[in-house]
Amino acid sequence: MSPFFLLSLLFGLAFGRTASLCAPSEYIIHVEKRECAYCLAINTTICAGFCMTRDSNGKKLLLRSALSQNVCTYKEILYQTVLIPGCPLHIIPYYSYPVAVSCKCGKCNTDYSDCVHEKVRTNYCTKPQKLCNM
């Protein structure tokens, strides 16, 4: 085995697990309004993945700065707006949603992120579906 290959393998084993796996991931959002005739299935990107954290079991023994509970969150986002078809004239038919351009491991910012994982969440249509590719 060559020394370069062996060194690369050792480096990969030593630091591979500490690398962040937080990146934009494809996701489908289902959007509907009660008054509109259709549901939209929107292809977008969200931030998802693994971020290194430190165990908080020793929080009484460690400095607060030593405890990091990072999440995979937006670094850069764009907002797209779509038109929901089949809405009556008195209903605003537009829906805006974030598109992840890049992601980072960091503190969750509740200004633009949902920081709570809900156990029961529906992401499906109850009306006829239209696909919206952005």
For each residue, the residues with C-beta under 8 A, 3 or more apart:
1: 5 6
2: 5 6
3: 6 7
4: 7 8
5: 1 2 8 9
6: 1 2 3 9 10
7: 3 4 10 11
8: 4 5 11 12
9: 5 6 12 13
10: 6 7 13 14
11: 7 8 14 15
12: 8 9 15 16
13: 9 10 16
14: 10 11
15: 11 12 18 19
16: 12 13 19
17:
18: 15 52
19: 15 16
20: 49 50 51 52 72 105
21: 49 50 51
22: 47 48 49 50 51 72 73 103 104 105
23: 47 48 49 72 103
24: 45 46 47 100 101 102 103
25: 45 46 47 48 49 100
26: 43 44 45
27: 43 44 45 46 48
28: 41 42 43 44 123
29: 41 42 44 97 123
30: 39 40 41 42 123 124 125 129
31: 39 40 42 82 84 95 97
32: 36 38 39 40 84 125 126 127
33: 36 84 87 91 93 95
34:
35: 87 88 91
36: 32 33 84 85 86 87 88 91 93 127
37: 85 86 87 127 128
38: 32 84 85 86 127 128 129 130
39: 30 31 32 125 126 127 128 129 130
40: 30 31 32 82 84 85 95 129 130 131 132
41: 28 29 30 125 129 130 131 132
42: 28 29 30 31 82 97 132 134
43: 26 27 28 131 132 133 134
44: 26 27 28 29 80 97 98 99 100 134
45: 24 25 26 27 99 100 101
46: 24 25 27 98 100
47: 22 23 24 25 72 73 74 75 100 103
48: 22 23 25 27 72 103
49: 20 21 22 23 25 72 103
50: 20 21 22 72
51: 20 21 22 70 71 72 105
52: 18 20 68 70 105
53: 68 69 70
54: 62 66 67 68 69
55: 58
56: 59 67 69
57:
58: 55 61 62
59: 56 62 67
60:
61: 58
62: 54 58 59 66 67
63: 66 67
64: 67
65:
66: 54 62 63
67: 54 56 59 62 63 64
68: 52 53 54
69: 53 54 56
70: 51 52 53 105 106 107
71: 51 105 106 107 108 115
72: 20 22 23 47 48 49 50 51 103 104 105
73: 22 47 103 104 105 106 107 108 109 113
74: 47 77 98 100 102 103 104 109 112 113
75: 47 101 102 103 104
76: 100 101 102
77: 74 98 99 100 101 112
78: 98 99 101
79: 96 97 98 99
80: 44 96 97 99 134
81: 94 95 96
82: 31 40 42 94 95 97 132 134
83: 93 94
84: 31 32 33 36 38 40 87 93 94 95
85: 36 37 38 40 93 130
86: 36 37 38
87: 33 35 36 37 84 91 92 93
88: 35 36 91
89:
90:
91: 33 35 36 87 88
92: 87
93: 33 36 83 84 85 87
94: 81 82 83 84
95: 31 33 40 81 82 84
96: 79 80 81
97: 29 31 42 44 79 80 82
98: 44 46 74 77 78 79 112
99: 44 45 77 78 79 80 134
100: 24 25 44 45 46 47 74 76 77 103
101: 24 45 75 76 77 78
102: 24 74 75 76
103: 22 23 24 47 48 49 72 73 74 75 100
104: 22 72 73 74 75
105: 20 22 51 52 70 71 72 73
106: 70 71 73
107: 70 71 73
108: 71 73 113 115
109: 73 74 112 113
110: 113 115
111:
112: 74 77 98 109
113: 73 74 108 109 110
114:
115: 71 108 110
116:
117:
118: 121
119:
120:
121: 118
122:
123: 28 29 30
124: 30
125: 30 32 39 41 128 129
126: 32 39
127: 32 36 37 38 39
128: 37 38 39 125
129: 30 38 39 40 41 125
130: 38 39 40 41 85
131: 40 41 43
132: 40 41 42 43 82
133: 43
134: 42 43 44 80 82 99
